[in-house]
Amino acid sequence: MYSVPQALAHLQIAQRGMVATFKSAPGVGRGIRIVRTGFKLNGEPPSVDTPPPTLGQPTAEVLAELGHTEDEVRTLSREKSI
C-alpha cells in the first residue's frame, strides 16, 4: 500500500500529468501541488489554470448561483453568518 506522497510520486501519475504545481497560492505563502482529474476529454485533461480559492473567497458567487440576492448576501455577511 502506498502513502499519499508515494502515490503522487508514482511514475504513472507523473506520466498522466495528474499533479499541477503552482509556484504561489494566495493565502499560502509558498508553492502548492494539487491533484488534477483522473480523466481526459477528447484526449486532453481539463485545464487547471489557477490555484484553489482561499477560504470564503467564492462565497458570494456560490450564494448568488443558489439564488440569493446581493442584499441577502450582504445581510448574511453583516450578521457574520458567512
Secondary structure as GFF3:
##gff-version 3
##sequence-region A 1 82
A	DSSP	alpha_helix	4	8	.	.	.	ID=ss1
A	DSSP	alpha_helix	11	15	.	.	.	ID=ss2
A	DSSP	beta_strand	19	22	.	.	.	ID=ss3
A	DSSP	beta_strand	32	35	.	.	.	ID=ss4
A	DSSP	alpha_helix	59	65	.	.	.	ID=ss5
A	DSSP	alpha_helix	70	78	.	.	.	ID=ss6
###
